[in-house]
Amino acid sequence: MNATNRGVGRTTLVLVGLALLALGVGTILVQTVPWAASTWHDWAHVLGDLGRDAPREASVTAWTWVLGGAVVLGVLALVVLTTLGGGRTGTVVEDDGSADGVAGAVRIDAAAVQHALSSAIGDLPEVGSLAVDVYRVRGQRAIRIRVRPRRGASPRAITTGVEGIVEDLDALLGDRLPVLLEIARGGAGSGRTDRVH
């Protein structure tokens, strides 16, 4: 659950993969095929146009390509970096009242919901420890509850208890939020690996 743009990520992976593939194939061709080696040496003379002794027109053209490529890479890097992230959000509900024709705005902070859920779920006798996080997924807010049960506790009892608490939260907020419940395998202090159920 995160806010990373999948399209941008996949496009970046495809472009990087194609660039690495072309680089690898080019390296093999230069080492094994004579015409590829001579073509590479011809293209390498273009790098001389970046030097101090190069003619002005050739130097301007070469530097334009280099700087243009750097700008394109910089813009792509900014796009990727701005879409990366854990997807966590600071608010659970935001309503300006325009849909109901009511003046004013309502904003419920994620910390309040996290505290309320942690307190209510933490009181269940089957729960050893838990973590509550609020994420923005595809433009919608969702809650992830990760529970580590006490040794010997029934996952069904935990699920039933958490469902009741989440229903109460939905009634309180006036909105039904998607909730992901993760129950870690094994009790507190168990050496077993965690699995999501």
Order of alpha helices (4+ residues) and beta strands (2+ residues): alpha-alpha-alpha-beta-beta-alpha-beta-beta-alpha-beta
